[in-house]
Amino acid sequence: MKREFPNPEPLKTGPALPHARAMAQVKRNSSHLCTLRLLLPPLLAVTAVAAEASPPESDDLYALSELKSSLLSGSARNSSSLADWDIPSSSSSPASHHHYCNFSGITCDASDNRVVAINLTGVPLHGGVLPAEVSLLHSLSSLTITSCSLSGSIPASLASMPLLRHLNLSNNNISGFFPSSGPPAPYYFPSAEVIDVFNNNLTGPPPQFGRSKARLRHLNLGGNYFSGGIPEEYGDVKRLEFLGLHGNFLSGRVPPSLSRLKRLKVMYLGYGNSFNGGIPLEFGELEALVQLDMADCSLRGPIPPELGRLTRLEALYLQSNNLVGEIPAELGSLKNLTYLDLCFNELTGEIPASFAKLTRLELLHLFGNELQGAIPEFVGELPQLEILQAWQNNLTGELPANLGKNGRLLMLDVTDNQLTGAIPPHLCAGRRLQSLILMRNKFSGSIPEDLGNCKTLARVRLNSNFLNGSIPPGLLDLPMNTILDSSENLLSGELPVVIPSAGLSFLSVACNNLSGPMPPQIGNLKNLSLLNFSANALTAGFPRELSHCESLTLLDLSRNHLTGEIPTVITNLKVLTMLNLSRNSISGELPLEIREMISLSILDVSYNNFSGRVSQSQLQGVFAVSGEKDFQGNPGLCVEHVTAISCSYQQRSSGRGDKPRMLLPWLVPTIIAMVTMAVFLGLWCRRRAARRRPASWKMTLFQNLDLQMDDVLGCLREENIVGRGGAGTVYRCATRGGTEVAVKRLPEPVPRRRRDHGFRAEVTTLGGVRHRNIVRLLGFATGAEGNLLLYEYMPAGSLGVLLHGDSGAAAALGWGARLRVATEAARALCYLHHECSPRILHRDVKSNNILLDAAMEAHVADFGLAKFLRRGASGPGAVAAEECVSAIAGTYGYIAPEYAYTLRVDEKTDVYSFGVVLLEIVTGRRPLGDFGDEIDLVHWARSTVPRPLDDTAVLAVADPRLPPEPAAVIARLFRVGMSCVRESSQARPTMREVMHVLSSFVAVADQASTSSALPV
């Protein structure tokens, strides 16, 4: 379940306070008003004098005129925004001044025609600025300009408007300090009841309100860049009902003084803030609290049992912190609790028995902890439970027998535990179940037949258990289902007949005991992108109907008993990138049409009964990038210059016997003649090589580019070089249509060695992945002189060059840009580690392999050392899958210590390398060479900043070419980098966790990565 970044419901502007009634109210407090008049800024005194000399309507009209002019000062100048704000010229009749009361978004007091409210919600004002003249609207009580792309700063004069009660400027691009956020004026926002500036770019410390906080009941400063501590004085805002400080860069401890807010109903403190210590015990005194959200704000320590006193609490969000200990049994006293999220902490113990009293609970998130024991039976009896997620724990026992029987269950995810027993039969009793994720446990028994009738199911993942029996007939044709994975079980029988399904895109029943033919109705799955039937006992031939699955990108039918030939209609699969038919009994010749499948980059037909010959001239498309292992085990098949057996020898092998002995006298002179001819032929070919060069190359394009081979070869000149390294030389090349591409020329292959300098790894990896932040492979070319790779061109170069090259370029790459680049690169690595199947290790993450396009968006590149990772457990508390390699790959300075010592690699190897990149970004230093012999950036950072929580120490090592602001961003980015380079690989975060943290820094106002992340 993806929970959007917590933003309160848009404020509803209350009825405007009539001017006469407002003034009467102020007069009843005349002594207070006298003091107010003495202390207001001189500006208001001047405007008051001006008001005596001209009608009040003139002030309002002038203020609205300035407001319109300023709001339309940006790109909205020529738009239709505020078109009905028809401001008359100065010669117009004064009698018409009050016509502004009919302007859209304007409300006037009926008694004196003064403007009392402005509401411009959603009006496109791109780049518009709020002017200081708005303070001339002396009767204004409500100002609402939300979701308008407003920029500039908040005028300081707003803070002195005596009647302003509602100020809502949320969801804009306003920057700068909040007015008077230093020492407050005595009457600072004197009448304010609502201040909402959520989702802007405000900086500095949180504002303080002095003696003007008596009326404030709604304060939302969330989604900005406020830094420093939470002011202690916030505990004195006695009427406060809503406090939103989430999504900032606040630090220090959470002040216990907030417990004095006895009327407080909603408090948001998480999502990007980094507090010291834990949850104040005093928060148990917030007796009116309905929602408490302290997610993702670096809290430590146990959950206070005192929170059990908050009997009105309906929502408690404490996820993504460092909370330890057991879940307090006292939380079972929260009888009104509806949402409880404790995921991604370090909680231990069992699920408290007292939770049986949480009869209103709808959402229970416990995943990513270290909980033990069974899921209690009472969980299945909770009448309102809709979502239960407890994945990545150490839970044992069986699922509650009555789970789902309440008829309300929407989502169940218990992945990566040690749960046993049968799947409860009533999970979809209410016909509402949408997501069922039970993978990587020890469930046994059959799949409940009722799941085949659960038409609401959209995700079903039952893989890696001990389920037996057959697949329920309806499970493959659920109308809403997009993912069905029941691989790695003990399922048997035949595949059920498939009825057309509009949504199914992922279907895997690999590693079971399924038999019989594939049903021809499989072709009805029009949106299927991944089909994996491998490692079963399927028989009969390759179904022609599969060619109707035109969205298919990955097809794995390996390790079955398939026979017959490959039909040529397979070429209808235009977007297929991987085809694995290995270890079957398929016969006949390989259809040469396969080489025309431009998207196909991985082909494995090994260990079948294929026959025939693929000549060198036919080595195009996927044939050109396939290796010997992809064709081996086919005695009758010869692929020239790929398979080990000689094609000519294979053709003559049937005539063996005594003939070689008879030909022996002729053999020696024949060999001599052939050698002589070969020498002359070689010399002649060398002279002709230059003229015939284009013909010796074969190019395969994955996209429709106006590019010929001679165009590419013409670009391979010294003046076009944009990069050079051990992995090859990169050239800039323009197509005939004007599109620029990058051409990487790999080093020429060494004779009699199979090293291809990462060519195959690059093609097979990039050919099968699609991600915005991974560089796109546009095509490749092969020839006797080497291999070429064609990529999208990145005009801004690499992050490494920007950081360590020209100092001006590094200075231009500010902290905001660096943070965005780091986040985008983290997204790419997270995709490789957690969303690809099989998972992919990059193995050479470094700043030079992070390329930037014209918009300075990051793209991870250079997959020459990439490696597919075998399946293994993942996540907190699980042992990651490992691969053992024969030699160290990567770049010194970025290599994880355990990799160098043990030659074992896993995802945490890439995490370490990415941590080094983060340290480069923060310090501006190279990984090696700046610190003396045998000292690298990681060791230097550890010794120089022994306490990463000390922001002052971190700023001392920050890149001196940039200003030390925002300090909180720099310090937190450094801390993330240090967590990635921990000595112990198990102590490092996953790339998914790193990505979530960095995303919360960059886009806290747009979304927060919370408990929404489901395992995939």
N, C-alpha and C positions, 0 to 999 in steps of 0.2 A: 504494500500500500504506500503510495507516494503521498506524503503530507506536504502541502504547499507551505512556503515560508509563512510563519504565523503573522498575519496582519489582521488587525481588528476590522470588523464590519465597517464599511465606509460611513463616516459620520453623517448623521442626518441633522442638517442645520435646523435648529429650533425656531420657533416663531420669533420674529424680530421684536425687540423690546421697543414699544412706542416711545417716541422721544419725550413727550410730555410726562408720561408715567415714569420714565427713567429719571428725568430731572427732579420730579417730585421725590423720588426715592433718595436721590443724592442730597436734596435739601433737608430731608429728615435727619441726615447725618451731617449737619452743617459744620460742626467742629472738625470732623474728619476732612471735609471738603476744603476748609481753610488751610489746613496743613498741606493738603494735596496741591493747592494752587501755589503755595509758597515754594514747593519743592520741584514742581514740573520744570522741564528744561525751558530755556528762554525762547526756543522756537515756538512753543505753544502760546507763550505770552504774545509774541509778535503776531501770530495768526489770529489770536483772539482780538487784538486791536484792529486788525484788518477786517475782521468779521463785523465790527461795529460800523465800519465805513461802507460796507457793501452787503447786499442781501445774503443770507446763509445759502440760498440756492446757488448763488454765483460760486461760492467756495466749492460746493459739491460738483457743479458742472465743470469747473476748472480742474478739480481733482480727477474726475472721470475722463476728461480730455487727456490729461497727462497719463492716466492709467492706460487708456487705449493706445496712445502713441508709444508708450514704453513696452506694453505687452506685445505689440506688433512690430517691435524693432528688429526681431530676428527674421528667420526664413518664413515666418507667417505673414510678413508685410503684405504680400500680394494675394493672400488667401481670402476666403470669404468669412473668416472669423470676425466676430463682432460687427458684422455688416450693418446691423440695425442700430448701432451706436452712432446716430447721426448728430454729431456735435455742431451746433449752429455757430456762425461767425460772431465776432464781438458786436456787430451792428444789429444783431437780431433783437427782437423785442424781449425785454425782461419777463414779460408775462409768459413766454414760452419756455423759460428756463427749466421748469419742473417737468418738461416732457421726458427727461431722462428716466423718470420712474417707469416708463414703458420699455426701457432697454432690456434685452434678454439678460437674465441673471441678476437684475437689480430689484431690490425691494425697498419701498419707501414707507415712512411713517405717514399714515393717512392724515394726521393732524397738521403737520407742518412741511410735508413733502421732502424731508431730509432723508438721505440714504441711510438705511439701517442694516442692510445685508447685501452682500455680493456673493453669488455662487456661480462659478465658471467651470464646474466639473466637466472634464473631458473635452474642453474647447482646445483645438490644436494651436498652441502658441509657441512653436519651436524657436527657442532662443530668446523668447521674450523675457523681460526683466520687470520685477515689481518695483515701482518708483517710490521715493520717499513721500511724494505728494499725496499718497493714499491716506496719510495721517491727517490731511485736511478734512477728511470726512468725519467731523467731530461726533456725529451721532452713530457712527458705525459700531454695531455690536457683533456682527458675524462676517468673517472673511473666509471664503472657501474657494481655493483655486487648486484643484487636485487633478492629477493625471493629464497635465497640459504641456509637458516638456518645458516647463519654466526654468530659466537659468538665472545667473546673477546671484546676488546675496539678499538676505532679508534686511530691509531698511531698519536702522536702529530706532527710527521714530515710531515704529509700530509698538515698541515697548512702553511708550508713554501715552497711548490712546486710552483715555479714562473709561470709556464704555465698552471697549472690545472684550467680548465674552468668549467668542468662538474663533479660533485661528486654526485653519486646516489647510496646509500647503503640502500635503503628502503626495508621494509618487511624482516627483519632479526631478530636476537636475540642479537644484539650488546648492550653492557651495559657500565657503567661507565660514566664519564663526556665527553662532547664534547670538543675536543682539545681547549686549551686556553680559556675556558669559564669564566676564571677570567679576570683580567685586560688584554686587548688585546695587542698583539704586533703591532707595527706600520704597518707592512705589513703582515697581517694575512689573508691567502687565497687571495693573491694580485690580481690574475686574475679571481677569481671565478665569474661565472655568474649564475650557478645553484648549489645549495646545497640541497639535498633531503635525509633525514634520517628518513622518515616516517615509523612508525610501528616498533620501536625497544624498547629497555629498557634503554634508556639514562636518566641520572639523573642530578641533579644540576641545576643551573640557566640557562636560555637561553643564548646562546653565543652572544658576542658582536664583532663587526668587525672593530672598530677603523677607520683608514683612508682607509681601504681596501674595503669599502662598495660601492665604486663608480660604479663598474660594476655589482653588484649583481642584478639580475632581478627575480630569483625564489628561495624562501627560504621556505622549508617545514620541520618543526620540529614536526609535528603532530604525535599523537599516541605514545608518550613516557611518561616519568615521570619527565619532567622538572617542577621545582617549582619556587616560587618567582614571581616577577612582570614582566610585559612586558617591556623591556628596552625602555626608552624614545628615545634613539638614533635610533631606528628602523624607526622613522619618517624622518630620514635623508638619508635613502637608496633611493635616488631619482629615480633610474631606476627600482625599484621593481615593478613587475607586479603580482606576486603570493606570498601571505603570508599565511602559514599554521601553526598555533599554537594550533590547536584543539586537544582534547584528551590528555591533560596534567593535571598537578595540579597547574596551574598558579592562582595567586590571585592578590589582590590589585585592583586598578581601571584600566579601559581600557584607555591608554594614549591618550588624544586628539591630541598629536603630530602625530599620524598615519594619520591624515587628510592631512598631507603635502605630502603624497604619490600620487602625481597627475597622475602617470602612472598605479597605482594599478588597476587590473581588478578583481582579486579573493582574498577574505579574509575569512579564516576560523578561528574562535576564540572559538568555543563552545565545547560541548561534554566532560564534566568532569572538565573543569576549573571552578573556583568559584570567580567571580569578585565582587567587591564592587560597588555600584552605578548603573547607567544605561548606556544607549547608548549615547556616546558623541554627542552633537548637531553638533559638527564640522564635523562629518562624512558626512554631507550633502555636503561637499566640495570635496568629492572623485568623481570627475566628470567622470572618466574613469571606475568606478566600474561596473562590469557585474554581479558578484555574491557576496553576503554578507551573511555569515552563522555565526550567533551568538546564535545557539540553545543550550539549556541546560547548561548555564554557570552562573546561579544565578543572572541574570540582574533584576533590579528593576526600578520602575518609569514608566512614560508613554513612548510611542513610539514617538520619535521626529518628528514633522511635517517636519523638514528639510530634512528628507530622501526622501521627494517628489521631491527634486532637482536632484536625481540620475537618470537622464533620460535614461541612457544606461543600467540600472539595469534589468537583466533578471530573477534573482532568489533571493528571500529574505526569509531567514529561521530564525525565532525568536522564535521557539516553545520551550516549556518546560522551561520557565523562570517565573518570578514573575511580569510581566508587567501589569500595571493597566491603567485605563482610557479608553477612546473611541479610536477606530481605526481612525487615522487622515485622514481626507478627502483628504489631499495632496497626499496620496499614489495613488490616482486615476490618478495622472499625470505621473506615471511610465508606459508610453505607450508601452515599450518593455517587461514589466513584464510577465513572463511565469509561474513561480512557486512562490506561496505565502503561507507560512506556519506560522500561528500565534497560533497554538493549544497549549493547556495546559498552559494558562496564566490566568489572572484575568481580562480580558478585558470586558468592559460593553458597553452599547449603542447599536446602530443598525449597520447593514452593510451599509457602506457609499454609497450614491447615486452616488458618483463620480466613483465608481468601474465600472460603465457602460462603461467607456472609456478604460478599460483594455481588449482590443479586442484580445490580444495575449495570454490571461491567459488560461493555460491548467490545472493547479492544484490549488485548493483553499481549504486550511485546516483551519478551524475555531473551531474545536471541543475542548471541555474541557474548555470553558470560561463561561461567564455570559451574553452573548449577548441576546438582546430582539428584539421584533418586528418581522416583516415578512421577509422571503427571497424575495428580490425584484424581480419583474417580469423580469428585464433586465438580471438577472442571466441566465434565460432560453434562452436569445438571444446572449450570448457570443459565438462567432463562433467557438472558439478553445477549449472550456471547455471540459475536459475529466474526471476530478476527483473533486467531491464536497463532502467534509466531514464536517458536522456541528453538529455532535452529542454532547450530554451533554451540552446543552445551555438552554435558556428559550424562544426559538423562537416560534412564534404563526402564525396563518394565514395558507394559503394554499401554496403548492409547486407551482412554476411558471408553468403555463399551457403549455408553449413551451419547458420545460426542456427535453433535449434529442433530440429535433427536429433538432439540428445541425448535428446529425449523428455521433458524436464523443464520446459520453458519455461512459465511462468505469466503473465508480464506483460512487455510490450515497449512502451516509450514513448520516441519520439525526436522529438516535436513541436518545431516551430520550429527547424529546422536547414536545411541546404542539401543534403540527401541526394538522390541520384539513383538511376537504375536501377530494376530490377523488385523487387517484393516477394518475398522468398525463399519457395520453395514448401513448405518443411517446418516452418513455424512451429508447426503443431499436430500434429506427428508423434506426440507422446506423448498426444494427446487430453487435454491438461491446460490449454491456453491459456485464460486468463480475460479478459485485457484486451489489446487491440491498438490502440495510439494512434500513428498515423503522420501526423497532420495537419500542414499548413503546411510541406511540403517540396517536392521536385521529382520525386517518384516517377513512373514511367511504366510502360507495359505494362498488362496486365490484372490483375484481382483473382484470385488463385489459387483455382481451383475447390475445392481441399481445404478452404478456410475455410468453405464451405457445409456441410461435414460435421463441423465442430468444435463439438460439442454443448455444450462447456463455456464457450464464449465468452459474456461478460456485457457487454462494452463494445467496440464497434468504431467507431473514428473515423479515417476515411481522407480526410477533406475537404481541399480546397485543395491538390491535387496535379495531375498530368497523366495520371491513369489513364484507360485507354480500354477498349474492349470492353464486354461486357454484365455485369450484376450476376449473380453465381452464383445458381442457383435456390434453394439452401437457405439463403442468407444472411438472408432475411427471416423465417424460421421457426425460428431456433435457440431451443431451449426455455428457455435461461438468459439470453438476451440482453435487455438493457434499453435500450441505446443503439446505434443504427446511423446513422452520418452519413458519407455518401459524396458530399456536395455539393461543388460547384466543382471538377469534374473534366471529363473528356471522354467520359464513359460514354454508350453508345448502346444501341439495341435497345429492347425492351419491358420493362415491369416484370414480374418473375416472379410467378407465382401464389403467394399467401400462404396458408400452412396456419396454423390457430389457434396463436397464441403467447401463452403465459401472461404473459410478462414485458415485452415490448417496449413502452416508454413514449415513446421519442424516435426518430423516423424522418425523416430528411432526405436527399433526393437532389436538392436544388435545384441549379440552374445546371449542367446537363449537356445531353446531346442525346437524352434518352429520348423515345420516341414511343409511339403506340398508346394504347389506352384504359387507364384505371386498372382493375385487376382487381377484380371485385366481392368477392372474398375479403378485400379490405382491411378489410371490416367485422368480420372475425374477431379483429382486434387490440383486444380489449376494454379493455386497460389503457393504450392509446395516449393520451398527453397532448399531444404535439406532432407534427404532420404537415406537412412542408414539401416540396411537389413543384414549387415555383415555377421559372420560367425553364427550361422544357424545351419539348418539342413534343408534349405529350400531347393526344389528341383525344377525340372522343365527348363524352358529357354528364357532368353531375355525378352520380356514382354514389349511388343511394339508400342503398346499403349503408353508406355513411359514417355514416349516422345511428345505426348500431349501436355506434359508438365513443363510448360515453357518457362516457368520461373525458377526452375531447378538450378542451383549453383553447386551443390555437392551431392554426389551419388556414390554410395558405397555398398556394393553387393558382394564383397570379397568373402572368402572362406565359407562357401556354400557348395551345392552340388549342381550348379547350373550347367546346362548343355546347350547345344545348338550354336548358332553364329550371332555376331553382333549385327543387328539390322542397320542399314544405312540411314534410316530415319532418325537415328540418334542425333544426327546433325541438326535436327530441329531444336535441340536444346541450346539456344543461342547464348545463354549466359552461364552455361556450365563451366565451372573453374576446376573441379576435381572429379575424376572418374576412377574408381578403384574396382576392378573386376578380378583381382588376383585370387589364386587358389580355388579355382573352379574347374570345370571340364569343358569350357567353351572352346570351340574349334573353328576351322576355316581361316581365311586370311583377315588380317586387320584392315578394316575399311579405310582406304586412303583419304576418304572424305573427312576423317577425324582431324586431319592436319588443317582443315579449313575452319575449324571451330576456334575463332580468334580469342575467345575468353578462356579456353581450356589451357591450364598451365600445369596441371598435375595429372599424370596418367600412369596407372599401374595395371598391367595385364600379365604379370608374372605367374608362373606355375599353372598354365592351362595347356591346351592342345592346339595352340595357334600354329599356323604354317605359313609358308610363303616368304617373300623377300621384300624388304623396304630398302631401296637403293639410296645412295648418297644424295642424288638429285631430289629424292622425295622426303628428305629430312627437313621438313618445314613444320611450322606451328609447334604443337606440343611434342612432336617427334624430335624436334631439334633440342629440346631442353630435358629430355628424358635420359636416364642413365641405364647402364647395363642391368642393374637390379630390377628395373621396371619391366624388363622383357625376359629375364632369365626363367628357366624352367619350362620353356617351350622348345622341345628338341627340333621341331620342324621349322622354327622361325629364325630368320636372319635379318638383322637390322645393321646395315653396313656401318662400320666404324663405331658401333655401339655395343653389340653383342660380342662376346669373347670368341665365338667360333667363326671361322672364316666362311664367308658365303660361298666362295669357289670350292673350298674343301667340302662344305656341306653338300654341294651339288654333285661332287664326284664320289662321295663316301659310299654310295651304293655299289660301286664297281670295284671294291677291294678284293684281294686274293693274291694270285701270283704275278699279276701284271706289274706291280712296282719292281719286282725282281728282274723282269724281262726288260724294263726300261732303264735299268741302272747304268748300262754303258753310255746311254745318251744323256744322263743326268748332269754330269760335270760340265761338259761343253755348253749345255743349255744354260746352266747357272751363270757361267762366265759371260756368255752372250747377253743374258738378261741384265747382269750388273753393269756391263759396258753401256748398254742401251739406257739404263737408268741414270748413269752419270751424265750422258749427253742430254737426255730428256730433262734432267734437273736443271742443267745450265740454261737450256732453251726456255724452260718455264720461268726461271728467275728473270730473264730478260723481258719476257712477255707479261710479268706479274703486274707491272704498273698500269699497262694499257688495259688489262682484263680485270682490274681490281674489283670494280663493282659487281661483276658477274660471280665473283667468288664468295659474295656475301648473300645471306638469306635473311630477310627482315620480316618479323611478325608484329603487327600492330594490334593493340587491344581496343583502340578507339579510331574513329574515322578522322585521320589527319591527312592533310594534303602534303605528304612527305614521301620522297623517293629515296632509295638507298644512296644514289649519287649525291643528293642534297646533304645527307648525314655525313658521308665521307668528306664532302667539301668543307664541312665545319671543323674537321679535325685538324685545325691549324693552331699554331702557337698563340696567335693574337686572340683566339676565342677561349683560351683556357681560363676558367673561373675557379678552379680548385685542383689540388694535386695532393696525393697521399699514397700510402702503401696499398690501399684498396683500388687505386686506379686514378685516372685523370678525368676531370669533368670539363666538358666544353659547352659553350652556349651556342645554340643553333636556332635559326628562325625557319619556319615552314614557309611554303609559297603563299599560304593564306595569312601570314603575318604572326602566327602563334609562335611563341618562343618555347623551346624545350631544352632540357639539359641532357647531354649525352655523356654517359660514363664509359670510358674505355678501360676495360680491365686489363691487367698485365697479360702478355702473351703466355699461353700455356707452355709449361716445360715439357719437352719430349719425354715420352715413356712415363710420365707422371699423370695421375688422375686429378691433380689439384686444379680446380677451375676458378680460384680466387673469389669464391662466394657467388659465382654466377647462378648456379642452380638454386642455392638458398635464397638468393634475392628474388628470382622469378617465382619459385614455388611459394614463398612467403607473401610477397606483395601481390602476386596473382590471385591470392585467395582471401585477402582482407580488404575491407572497405571502411575507411574512417576518415572523418574530416581532417584530423590532425596527423594523419600518416601520409607521407608523400605518395602520389599515385604513379604507378608504373604504366607508362603509355605503350611500351612495346620493347622489343629486343631484336638484336641481329647477331647472327653467328657466322663465323668464317674461319678459314684456316689460320688467319693472323690473330685471332682472338675473339672476344665477345664484346658486344656493346649493349648498354642498357639505356633506355629512353625514359626520362621522367618529366613531370611538370616542372617548369623552371621557377626557381625561387629568387626573385630579384634582390631581396634584401640580404642575401647571404646567410651565413650561419651565426648562431648565437655566440660561438667561440670567437669568431673574427670580430664581432661587434664588441665583445667584452674585453678582448686582449689585443685588438688591433689599434686602430686610430682612437686616441683618447677622446676626440670630439664625438665620435660615434658612440662610444660607451657612455659619455655624459648625456647624449641625446636619448639614450635608452633609460628612461627614468624608472623610478620604483614601481609605478603603476604598470608600465609596459613590461618590466621584468616579471612582475607577479603574474600578469596574464600569460606570458610565454611559459612560465613554469607550470601554470595550471593546465594549459593546453597540451603541453608535453606529457603531463601526468595523466590526462585523459587518454592519450594515445597508448601509453604503457598499461593503463588499467584495462583498456580494451583488449590488448594482446594477452594479458595475464588472466583475465576473468571472464571475457566474453567470447573469445575464440575457442573453437573446438577442433583439434586439440589446442591446448594453450601454447603460446609462443613466447620464447625467451629471446630478447634482442641480443644480449651478450656484448654489446658495444655501445652502451648509452654514454654519450659524452656531449659536451656543448657544441662540438663541431658537427655532430650528427643531428642537431636540432636546427632546421632551416626555417627561414622566415619569408613569407610572401610579401607582396606589395603592401598589404594591409597590416604587416607585422604580426600575422598569425603564425603560430608555430606548427611545424610538420616534422615528425620524427622520420629520419631517413637512414639509409645504409644498413640493409638487412643481410649483408654478406656473411655474417657470423650467426645469424638467427638459427634457433633450434626449436623444433616441436617437442613438447614435453608430454611424457606419458601421463596417463590419468593417475591422480592421487588425491588424497584429502587436502582440503584447503581451509583457510580461515583460522581464527583464534583457537589455540589449543590443539590444532591438528598438525600432523607432520606433512610438510609439503612434499610433493613428488620431486625426485631428484634424478638427474642424469649424470653419468660419469663420462667425462671426455678424456681424450688421449693427450691433449696438450692445452696449455693456457691460451685462450683467445680473448681479445679485448685490447684495451689501451692502458698502459701503466699510469697509475695515478687514479684510475677509476675502478680497478679490479678489487673485488671484495677479498678480505684476508682468507676466508675459508676456501675460496676458489683457488687461490694460489697454492694453498697447502694440500688440499685433498682432491682437486680437479673435479669436485662435485658442484653442480650448478642447479639452482632453482630460482623461483621468482625473486627471492630476497637478494640474489646476486645483482639483478637489475635495479632493485631498490637502493642498494648501496651506491651504485654508479650514479643514480639519479640524485642521491643525497650530495654527492660531490658536486654535481651541477648546481644544486641549490646553494652550496657554499661558494661556488664561483660567482653566482649571481649576487650574493650578498656582499662578498668581500672584494670582488673585482680581480681576484688573484687567480693565477694558473694553478692547476693541480700539482704540478711539479716545477722545480727550478727557482722558486722565489724564496726558499727557506734554508738553503744549504744542503749538504749531502745527507741522503737517507731520511730526509724530512719531507713529507708531503702535506698537502693542504689540510687533510683530515687531522693528522697529528698536531699540526700547528694550531688549528682551531681548538682542539681539546686542551692544549697546554696554555694557550693565550686566553681562552674564555672557559675556565674550569667550572663556572657556574652559569650555564646558558640562560637561567631565569633572571640574571642580572642584566637588565636592559642597558644600563650604562656601559657595562663591559662589552656587550654586543655592538653598540654604536661605535665603540672605539676601534673595532675591526671592520666596520662597514666601508664600502667603496668610497674613498675620500673625494672622488670626482662628482659625487651627488650630495645634495643636502641631507642631513640626518633626520629628515621628516618624510613621511610619518613614522615616528620612532617605533610605534607598536607594530606596524607592518614589517619593518626591518627585523625587529627582534623575533617576531613569531616565525617569519620565514627562515631565519637562522636556526631556530629551535626545531622546526620540521626537518631541516637538513641534517642536524645533529642526530635526530632520532633515526634517520635513514641509514646513518653510517655507524650504528652501534656495532661493537665487536661481535656480539652474538647475533647470528642471523635470525634466530627465533624472536629476539627482542625488537627487531625492526618491524615497522608497520607494513601492511600490504599496500600495493599501489592504489587499491580501491580506497583505503583509509586516507592515504596521502592526498588523493584526488579530492575526497570529500572535504578535508581540512582546507586545502588551498582554494577550493571553490567557495567555501564559506567566507574566505578573506575577500575574494574578488566580487562575488555577486550575492552578498548577504541580503540585499534588498529584493532580489528577484526570486531566489529560492534557497532553501537550506537542505543539504543532504542529511536526512535524518533516518528514521527507521524505515524509510521507503525502500531502501535497497534490498531487493530480493536476490538470493543466490541464483545464478544462471548456469 
